[in-house]
Amino acid sequence: MQNLTTIWHEVSAWPPDQRLALATRLLQSLKQEEGSPVSKERREALQQLIGIWKMDQPPNQEQVKGILERERMKKYG
C-alpha cells in the first residue's frame, strides 16, 4: 500500500494529458488481462475504419451522411 501512495504522489504532479494517458494504458491492460472479446459493434466499426484507410479517396461529407443514415436505419429501424 505504501507503494501505491508513493506512486500517487508522483503521478498527481503530472500534467493532465500524461495522467490521462497513464489511466488509458492501465484500463487497456485490464481489458487485455480479462480476455474479454471485442463487441460485435466495435469489431464492425474497426473493420469499416480499416476499409476507409484502404481507400484511395476518403468519403466526402454527403457520403458520410449517407453512411451514418444507413447505419442508424440498421440499428434503430
Secondary structure, DSSP 8 states (H G I E B T S, - for coil): -HHHHHHHHHHTTS-HHHHHHHHHHHHHHHHHHHT----HHHHHHHHHHHHHHTSSS---HHHHHHHHHHHHHHHH-
